[in-house]
């Protein structure tokens, strides 16, 4: 579990985050949503220790980040998987080499053991037989799955996904969402997804934190959003036809139940 308490961050005189607290639990897809400039990326970078919060505390399974020594921080970094918005694959490396890269850097496995792990994770993300292809030779959705495979190759306890559906068509986005959700549950990972994709929110949002101008404006599950009364959140999400349809459908269902009882 990752817990953040009263996190604040500013750059010069500009306040980016103010008094943010939340609990991100294992085996769940924890989503951070909000408009551009709301502080989503800064909050994530504070959690993974790329930025240092000005105030507040961050805990990984009860151990405070700010009090970790050098060895503990190294161990923490090795337990974090990252799925980047632009995939960040090495163009000059094959799919196999890209996925194997973290093993080459941080493991002491034999080459045969590394290849075995690579093949296993590629099979899990439905990418059998593409080991020797280069990123330029595969689709955007396949690149994203390569990124997921690489992020999971070291069996991380924590997984951070930055806009995982960016640039993907709706059908492929659903495949990626389902895959992230399944792998999170299978491996009991504490997964944090930064997204503005409302379809993702409704499909995999086990726990959602909505940021508005650096404040935590709302938190809850994707089921809670349907009945949400928060005006700022509704203004943000009502641009999504998907959510409008979901709310309309739920209202119709409620009305039908009421009529049946009366």
Backbone torsions as a table, in degrees:
resi	resn	phi	psi	omega
1	UNK	NA	143.8	173.4
2	UNK	-113.1	127.8	178.4
3	UNK	-123.9	132.1	175.7
4	UNK	-118.7	138.4	-177.2
5	UNK	-129.6	116.8	171.1
6	UNK	55.7	46.8	-179.1
7	UNK	-76.8	126.8	174.4
8	UNK	-130.4	145.4	-179.4
9	UNK	-152.2	135.5	173.7
10	UNK	-138.6	155.2	174.6
11	UNK	-117.0	117.9	-171.2
12	UNK	57.1	-120.2	-179.7
13	UNK	-101.0	4.3	-177.3
14	UNK	-92.8	119.2	178.8
15	UNK	-81.0	122.5	-179.4
16	UNK	-100.5	-42.8	179.0
17	UNK	-130.5	141.1	179.5
18	UNK	-138.9	109.7	171.3
19	UNK	57.1	55.3	-179.4
20	UNK	-93.9	125.4	175.0
21	UNK	-129.0	142.6	179.4
22	UNK	-168.8	160.3	174.0
23	UNK	-123.5	123.1	178.7
24	UNK	-108.5	113.5	-169.9
25	UNK	-97.3	152.8	178.9
26	UNK	-70.3	153.9	179.8
27	UNK	73.6	12.9	-178.9
28	UNK	-132.5	149.3	171.1
29	UNK	-90.2	107.8	-179.9
30	UNK	-96.4	120.4	-174.9
31	UNK	-108.8	138.8	171.1
32	UNK	-112.2	118.2	-176.8
33	UNK	-124.2	162.8	179.2
34	UNK	155.9	163.8	179.7
35	UNK	-69.2	165.7	176.0
36	UNK	-58.5	134.0	-179.2
37	UNK	86.2	6.0	-178.5
38	UNK	-80.6	-13.9	178.5
39	UNK	109.4	6.6	-176.8
40	UNK	-58.3	-51.2	-175.8
41	UNK	-68.5	-40.4	178.8
42	UNK	-62.8	-42.5	178.2
43	UNK	-60.6	-44.5	179.8
44	UNK	-62.7	-42.3	179.7
45	UNK	-66.4	-31.4	174.4
46	UNK	-66.5	-41.2	-178.1
47	UNK	-64.5	-40.4	-177.7
48	UNK	-90.2	8.9	171.9
49	UNK	73.9	23.2	172.2
50	UNK	-83.9	-31.6	169.8
51	UNK	-117.1	150.7	174.8
52	UNK	-103.3	124.2	178.9
53	UNK	-64.5	144.5	177.3
54	UNK	-73.3	-34.6	179.3
55	UNK	-141.4	157.1	174.6
56	UNK	102.2	-179.0	-174.0
57	UNK	-137.4	145.0	178.5
58	UNK	-126.1	129.5	-177.3
59	UNK	-122.5	133.6	171.7
60	UNK	-110.4	110.0	-177.2
61	UNK	49.6	44.4	174.1
62	UNK	87.2	-7.7	-179.4
63	UNK	-99.8	125.2	-176.2
64	UNK	-75.4	128.4	-178.2
65	UNK	-57.3	-44.1	-176.2
66	UNK	-65.8	-16.6	-178.8
67	UNK	-106.9	5.6	178.8
68	UNK	-74.1	141.5	173.9
69	UNK	-83.5	-179.2	-175.3
70	UNK	-59.4	-43.9	-178.8
71	UNK	-67.2	-38.5	179.0
72	UNK	-66.5	-38.1	178.4
73	UNK	-67.1	-38.4	177.1
74	UNK	-63.8	-43.7	178.2
75	UNK	-62.5	-39.3	178.4
76	UNK	-63.3	-46.0	-179.5
77	UNK	-59.7	-36.4	179.4
78	UNK	-72.5	-14.3	-179.6
79	UNK	-99.8	6.9	-179.9
80	UNK	-109.0	130.2	172.0
81	UNK	-106.0	142.5	-177.5
82	UNK	-126.0	128.2	171.3
83	UNK	-111.6	111.2	-173.0
84	UNK	-86.6	154.2	-178.7
85	UNK	-58.0	-42.5	-179.1
86	UNK	-95.7	17.4	179.7
87	UNK	72.8	-41.2	178.1
88	UNK	57.4	37.6	176.2
89	UNK	-80.2	151.6	176.3
90	UNK	-83.2	115.2	-175.2
91	UNK	-62.2	-29.9	-176.4
92	UNK	-85.4	-1.8	179.7
93	UNK	-107.8	148.9	174.9
94	UNK	-72.3	171.0	175.7
95	UNK	-56.0	-46.7	180.0
96	UNK	-59.1	-45.2	-178.6
97	UNK	-66.8	-36.9	177.9
98	UNK	-63.5	-46.0	-178.5
99	UNK	-68.9	-34.2	-176.8
100	UNK	-77.8	-16.2	-173.2
101	UNK	-53.0	-47.8	179.0
102	UNK	-61.6	-33.6	177.4
103	UNK	-66.4	-40.0	177.7
104	UNK	-63.2	-34.6	-176.0
105	UNK	-81.1	-38.9	-166.1
106	UNK	-123.6	-3.4	-178.5
107	UNK	-113.9	163.7	176.8
108	UNK	-113.5	24.4	179.0
109	UNK	-71.4	155.7	173.4
110	UNK	-71.9	163.9	179.3
111	UNK	-59.5	-40.9	179.4
112	UNK	-63.2	-39.9	179.5
113	UNK	-67.4	-37.3	178.1
114	UNK	-64.0	-46.2	-179.4
115	UNK	-62.4	-38.2	178.4
116	UNK	-61.9	-43.3	178.3
117	UNK	-66.2	-40.3	179.2
118	UNK	-61.5	-47.2	-179.3
119	UNK	-63.0	-36.8	-179.6
120	UNK	-66.1	-45.4	-178.2
121	UNK	-73.0	-33.9	176.2
122	UNK	-64.4	-37.4	176.9
123	UNK	-64.8	-38.5	-178.1
124	UNK	-66.1	-31.2	179.1
125	UNK	-98.3	18.7	175.5
126	UNK	59.8	47.6	178.4
127	UNK	-127.6	37.4	177.3
128	UNK	-64.6	141.3	172.5
129	UNK	83.6	8.1	180.0
130	UNK	-111.5	14.0	-175.3
131	UNK	-51.2	-42.1	-172.1
132	UNK	-92.7	1.0	178.6
133	UNK	-80.1	153.6	176.2
134	UNK	-97.8	157.7	-178.5
135	UNK	-51.9	-35.9	-179.3
136	UNK	-67.2	-14.4	-176.0
137	UNK	-98.4	2.0	-178.3
138	UNK	-124.6	163.3	-176.4
139	UNK	-75.5	170.2	178.7
140	UNK	-62.3	-40.4	178.5
141	UNK	-65.8	-36.9	177.8
142	UNK	-68.3	-39.1	176.4
143	UNK	-59.7	-41.1	-179.9
144	UNK	-63.6	-39.2	179.0
145	UNK	-69.7	-32.7	172.8
146	UNK	-62.4	-42.4	178.0
147	UNK	-61.4	-40.0	177.2
148	UNK	-64.6	-44.4	179.1
149	UNK	-59.6	-44.4	179.6
150	UNK	-65.4	-38.4	-179.6
151	UNK	-65.9	-27.4	-175.0
152	UNK	-101.1	-4.1	-171.6
153	UNK	-64.1	-25.7	179.7
154	UNK	-96.1	14.3	179.8
155	UNK	53.3	59.5	-175.2
156	UNK	-70.3	153.9	173.3
157	UNK	-85.7	-24.6	-175.5
158	UNK	-129.8	135.1	-179.6
159	UNK	-127.6	127.1	178.4
160	UNK	-114.1	126.9	-178.6
161	UNK	-121.7	120.7	-179.2
162	UNK	-100.6	107.9	179.6
163	UNK	44.7	62.9	-174.3
164	UNK	-63.4	-19.6	-178.3
165	UNK	-102.7	9.4	-179.3
166	UNK	-59.5	126.3	176.6
167	UNK	81.6	3.6	-178.1
168	UNK	-101.8	151.4	175.3
169	UNK	-73.1	160.8	-175.3
170	UNK	-55.9	-40.1	-178.2
171	UNK	-67.2	-44.0	178.2
172	UNK	-66.1	-36.4	177.6
173	UNK	-59.1	-40.5	179.0
174	UNK	-64.5	-37.6	177.7
175	UNK	-63.5	-44.5	-179.7
176	UNK	-65.6	-43.7	177.6
177	UNK	-57.3	-48.8	-178.2
178	UNK	-61.3	-41.0	-178.9
179	UNK	-64.7	-46.3	179.2
180	UNK	-60.6	-43.1	-179.1
181	UNK	-64.7	-45.9	-179.5
182	UNK	-62.3	-45.7	-178.5
183	UNK	-67.0	-34.4	176.8
184	UNK	-61.1	-45.9	-178.8
185	UNK	-70.7	-45.8	-177.6
186	UNK	-57.6	-40.8	-173.6
187	UNK	-104.5	4.9	179.7
188	UNK	52.6	45.6	-178.2
189	UNK	-86.1	144.9	168.3
190	UNK	-85.9	101.3	-175.3
191	UNK	-103.0	130.5	175.8
192	UNK	-120.2	121.5	-178.3
193	UNK	-115.2	124.1	172.4
194	UNK	-93.6	121.5	-175.3
195	UNK	-155.1	157.6	168.3
196	UNK	-121.6	10.0	-179.6
197	UNK	-81.9	107.1	-176.5
198	UNK	-68.9	-24.9	173.4
199	UNK	-63.2	-40.7	176.6
200	UNK	-63.2	-41.9	179.5
201	UNK	-57.4	-46.1	-176.5
202	UNK	-75.0	-27.9	-177.4
203	UNK	-83.8	-43.7	-170.4
204	UNK	-126.7	9.5	-175.0
205	UNK	-77.7	78.5	177.6
206	UNK	-65.0	-39.0	177.0
207	UNK	-144.1	130.3	-172.9
208	UNK	-127.6	132.8	172.2
209	UNK	-113.5	122.1	178.1
210	UNK	-102.7	120.8	178.5
211	UNK	-102.2	140.1	175.9
212	UNK	-137.9	114.8	179.2
213	UNK	49.8	45.3	174.2
214	UNK	83.8	-0.8	178.6
215	UNK	-109.1	149.1	169.0
216	UNK	-79.7	108.9	-174.4
217	UNK	-91.3	-26.3	-176.6
218	UNK	-162.7	152.6	171.1
219	UNK	-146.6	150.3	-179.4
220	UNK	163.7	-167.6	-179.4
221	UNK	-101.8	173.1	177.6
222	UNK	-64.6	-25.4	176.1
223	UNK	-72.3	-35.9	179.5
224	UNK	-66.0	-32.3	-176.8
225	UNK	-60.7	-34.4	-177.9
226	UNK	-56.4	-37.1	-177.3
227	UNK	-103.6	14.1	-173.4
228	UNK	-63.4	136.0	179.0
229	UNK	-105.1	0.9	-176.7
230	UNK	-72.9	118.3	-174.4
231	UNK	-64.3	-42.4	-179.4
232	UNK	-63.9	-43.8	178.7
233	UNK	-63.9	-43.5	179.3
234	UNK	-62.9	-38.1	176.8
235	UNK	-63.1	-35.5	179.8
236	UNK	-71.7	-43.1	-171.3
237	UNK	-91.9	-14.7	-175.7
238	UNK	-72.6	-6.7	172.3
239	UNK	-69.9	-15.0	-178.5
240	UNK	-87.5	116.5	176.3
241	UNK	-60.6	-33.9	-179.0
242	UNK	-59.6	-46.6	-176.1
243	UNK	-72.3	-36.2	176.3
244	UNK	-59.7	-44.8	178.8
245	UNK	-62.8	-39.4	-179.5
246	UNK	-65.6	-43.6	179.7
247	UNK	-66.1	-42.2	178.8
248	UNK	-61.2	-44.9	179.2
249	UNK	-61.2	-43.1	-179.5
250	UNK	-65.2	-39.1	178.3
251	UNK	-64.0	-40.8	178.6
252	UNK	-64.4	-40.8	178.3
253	UNK	-62.8	-42.8	179.2
254	UNK	-63.1	-41.3	179.2
255	UNK	-64.9	-38.6	179.6
256	UNK	-65.1	-44.0	178.3
257	UNK	-60.6	-43.0	-178.6
258	UNK	-62.5	-42.2	-179.5
259	UNK	-67.1	-37.1	179.7
260	UNK	-66.4	-33.0	-178.6
261	UNK	-79.7	-26.1	-175.2
262	UNK	-85.5	NA	NA
